[in-house]
Amino acid sequence: MKYLLIFLLPFTMFSQNFNSEMSKYGKLGDNKLNRRNVLKNVVGSRYYHKDYVYTVIDGKKTLIKFDAYSDMMEPKFGPGYLPYSNKLKLLLDQNETWIAFNNKWFRLIFEDKESTYLLKPTVEYVKAKKAEEGYGGNEPAKFVMKERYYVLENGILTKLKKKEAKKLGLLKILSK
């Protein structure tokens, strides 16, 4: 009997360890479900556009919107479009031009002979925060939209301060 216990001991330890690991991480294949549940509770949006807008890609009219979190043009159906070439241009909804530069999407604000003024919307994910004291409430996770302005001159991209963008009238052009 004593030898039987010594023989079975490793098997019982392994099964307990395996069960505790499974309970920590949930069932196999639940990762996608957990990620979806987490993203449902996030405040804000990862998209620059609220709704899908029309554009023409490869001669086909397509519904698309810009995912500012992953820097990808996301069609309603199918895989997203990454900015793989500096020659890419998309005209969204007949009034909004997007160009690719250095593997990133930029919204074209204004273009003259010497300079091209661009908007780079990015979304940052801010993790949820627990209340430090018992009086305050918890803050949920959120997506925060940041807008940065750039000027492209002679193939060189330079960041503009928001004051400079306002002085140049770029904010007024965007609000139209």
C-alpha positions in Angstrom: 0.0 0.0 0.0 2.9 2.3 0.9 4.5 1.8 -2.5 1.2 2.4 -4.3 0.9 5.8 -2.7 4.4 6.7 -3.7 3.7 5.6 -7.3 0.4 7.6 -7.5 1.6 10.7 -5.8 3.1 12.4 -8.9 -0.1 11.7 -10.9 -2.3 13.4 -8.4 0.0 16.4 -8.1 0.1 16.8 -11.9 -3.7 16.7 -12.2 -4.2 19.3 -9.4 -1.7 21.6 -11.0 -3.3 21.3 -14.4 -6.8 22.0 -13.0 -5.6 25.1 -11.2 -3.9 26.4 -14.3 -7.1 25.8 -16.3 -9.2 27.7 -13.7 -6.8 30.6 -13.8 -7.0 31.1 -17.6 -10.5 29.8 -18.3 -11.3 27.2 -20.9 -9.1 26.7 -23.9 -10.2 29.1 -26.7 -11.8 31.6 -24.4 -9.2 34.3 -25.0 -11.2 35.9 -27.9 -14.3 36.0 -25.8 -12.5 37.6 -22.9 -10.9 40.2 -25.2 -14.3 41.1 -26.7 -15.9 41.5 -23.2 -13.1 43.8 -22.2 -13.4 45.9 -25.3 -17.2 46.2 -24.8 -16.6 48.0 -21.5 -14.1 50.5 -22.9 -15.4 54.1 -23.1 -14.8 55.9 -26.4 -14.0 54.6 -29.8 -10.9 53.5 -31.6 -12.3 54.8 -35.0 -11.8 58.3 -36.4 -15.1 58.0 -38.3 -18.3 57.3 -36.5 -19.9 55.4 -39.5 -18.5 53.7 -42.6 -18.0 56.0 -45.6 -17.7 55.2 -49.3 -14.5 55.1 -51.2 -13.3 53.4 -54.4 -10.6 50.8 -54.1 -9.4 48.8 -57.2 -12.4 50.1 -59.1 -14.9 48.9 -56.5 -17.1 51.1 -54.3 -16.3 50.1 -50.7 -17.5 51.1 -47.2 -14.5 51.9 -45.0 -13.5 53.8 -41.8 -10.2 54.6 -40.2 -9.1 52.7 -37.2 -6.9 55.2 -35.4 -5.8 52.7 -32.8 -4.2 50.3 -35.3 -3.6 52.8 -38.1 -5.5 50.8 -40.6 -8.3 51.6 -43.1 -11.0 49.0 -42.1 -13.6 48.0 -44.7 -17.0 46.8 -43.6 -16.2 43.4 -45.0 -12.7 41.9 -45.5 -9.2 42.6 -44.3 -7.9 46.1 -43.5 -5.7 48.2 -45.7 -2.3 49.1 -44.3 -0.3 52.0 -45.7 2.4 50.0 -47.4 3.4 52.6 -50.1 3.9 56.4 -50.1 1.9 56.6 -53.3 -1.4 55.5 -51.8 -4.3 58.0 -51.8 -7.9 57.4 -50.8 -10.8 59.8 -51.4 -13.4 59.1 -48.7 -17.0 60.2 -49.2 -16.0 62.5 -52.0 -14.5 65.1 -49.6 -11.8 63.6 -47.4 -8.4 62.6 -48.8 -6.1 60.2 -47.0 -2.5 59.6 -48.0 0.1 57.1 -46.9 3.5 58.3 -45.8 6.1 56.2 -43.9 3.7 53.3 -43.4 1.1 55.5 -41.7 -2.2 57.0 -42.8 -2.6 60.8 -42.7 -5.6 62.9 -43.5 -4.8 65.6 -46.1 -5.9 69.0 -44.8 -4.4 71.4 -47.3 -1.9 71.3 -50.1 -0.1 74.1 -52.0 2.9 74.1 -54.3 5.5 73.8 -51.5 3.8 72.2 -48.5 1.3 69.6 -47.7 -0.5 69.9 -44.3 -1.6 66.7 -42.7 -3.6 65.5 -39.7 -2.6 62.3 -37.9 -5.4 61.0 -35.6 -4.2 58.5 -33.1 -6.1 56.7 -30.4 -4.4 55.7 -27.1 -5.8 53.0 -24.9 -5.9 54.1 -21.2 -6.3 51.2 -18.7 -9.0 51.2 -16.2 -8.1 52.6 -12.8 -9.4 51.5 -9.4 -10.4 54.1 -6.9 -7.5 55.0 -4.6 -9.9 55.7 -1.7 -13.3 54.3 -0.9 -15.0 57.6 -1.7 -14.2 57.9 -5.4 -15.4 55.7 -8.1 -13.5 53.4 -10.4 -12.5 54.8 -13.8 -13.3 52.5 -16.8 -10.8 51.8 -19.5 -11.0 54.3 -22.4 -9.9 55.2 -25.9 -8.6 58.7 -26.1 -8.3 60.5 -29.5 -5.3 62.6 -30.1 -4.9 64.8 -33.2 -1.4 65.8 -34.3 -0.7 68.1 -37.2 2.2 67.8 -39.6 3.7 69.6 -42.6 5.3 67.6 -45.4 7.9 69.6 -47.3 10.4 68.1 -49.8 9.8 64.6 -48.4 10.4 65.7 -44.8 7.6 65.3 -42.3 7.6 68.0 -39.5 5.3 68.1 -36.5 3.4 71.3 -36.0 2.2 72.6 -32.6 -1.5 73.1 -32.2 -1.0 76.9 -31.9 0.8 76.8 -35.3 -2.0 74.7 -36.9 -4.6 77.2 -35.5 -2.6 80.2 -36.8 -2.4 78.6 -40.3 -6.2 78.1 -40.2 -6.0 74.3 -40.4 -8.5 73.8 -37.7 -11.1 75.9 -39.6 -10.5 73.8 -42.7 -11.2 70.6 -40.8 -14.4 71.9 -39.2 -16.0 72.6 -42.5 
